[in-house]
Amino acid sequence: MQRRAACLAALMLAACSAEPPPLRVMLADEMSRDDTSTEQDWLVEADLAGDARAFFFAQAGLYLAGAEPTPNSKLADVLRAMGRNDLVDPEADADPPNGCPHQWVEPIEMIARAAKTSRIVMIESERHAPAQTAFLEDLVTRLAADGFSTYADDGLTLGPGGAAHPDVLLVSEGLVTRDPALGRLIREVKRNRLTLIDAGVWWASANELASLSPAAQLSRRQSALAVQINRRTFARDPSARVIIHTERASGPAAAESFKAQLVELTGHVPLMVALRDCLPSYSEPAYMPSHGEGARLAADLAFAIPRPEVKEGRVTSGRRQGESVVAVPPAFRAKDQPVLVEARREGDPDLAVPDDRLLLFPGDRLPLILQPGEYRIEAWTKNGPLSEPVPVSVN
């Protein structure tokens, strides 16, 4: 608490709001997704990237003011999205998840074969599980090669014109509390030219949204997503094949409810795949037999995905090869107030979800975690940018 108090002295308490930045959005009934005549009009002429950073700094202020980031709280979600799992999650061996079973069959091949006659494959993963998201990247690539052409995700919030960029996910298009792993996943989805489906605007007001529990929000998002999948995909092409990625529900009953809605609306029974954490980190993804935890899930198939390694205090993405620890440039280290550091690939727009995001408090020396490529690293305090972007090559 002494460290928090010292950092807090440099902050403006007026910025410490728990509410997301007020972004103007167009409700679904105000414009049809099929109406392309005003496709560009929905792009808000505002600094949405700046609004997102203001939101992150506000949450940092709440943390410094003493708010406790309990594991399932919104504050915990935001801290994880800023690369600070160390402020939220217990030590890896303090509360171990499932032990990783032996890999008797290659999981992606097993899923692809099970999905051979399916129109819908639904993958349920845990929140802020980067290794599960990395596994899903590989699975999307395989299923796209097998004829799946649509990808739906309950973590997307697209504009009425659909996806705004052909290659990357924008900060304004996803839940702000999702970590950068979602951006990497959507980059892979777009590389495979899959059509993106989101839940649309399913809330009536910000007050209504704030009044709902996380479980109620997830249920409403999933119900809206089921409607959009049927209306925008199967109503137009009954032979379509859809990949659905959804956040893990609060229990098997909630997952079964979403599955039943899909069956009722589309007439297709989804193949449901559940992903779960396991230890140790050096294991391989493996099938969980039905006599194990799979018996307590609503899934047809369950797979254990090893938790990613922790390198120099940072949780990695779970990629075994090519991922590097990259030091934050000295000019971007926090001195007297929090600093938000973001790394984007060269050529990506300023509004793109970064490949890595890191909140630094005074005294922190945590690194960035990046895959091979050319990046520009930028950093801000709540008052604005610290300096010009720094180019970095990772190989």
Secondary structure, 3 states (H helix, E strand, C coil): CHHHHHHHCCCCHHHCCCCCCCCCCCCHHHCCCCCCCCCCCCCCCCCHHHHHHHHHHHHHHHHHCCCCCCCCCHHHHHHHHCCCHHHCCCCCCCCCCEECCCCCCCHHHHHHHHCCCCCEEEEEECCCCHHHHHHHHHHHHHHHHCCCCEEEECCECCECCECCCCCCCEHHHECCCCCCHHHHHHHHHHHCCCEEECCCCCCCCHHHHHHCCHHHHHHHHHHHHHHHHHHHHHCCCCCCCEEEEEECCCCHHHHHHHHHHHHHHHCCCCEEEEEEEEECCCCCCEEECCCCHHHHCCCCEEEEEECCCEECCEECCCCCCCCEEECCCHHHCCCCCCEEEEEEECCCCCCECCCEEEEECCCCCCCEEECCEEEEEEEEECCEECCCCEEEEEC
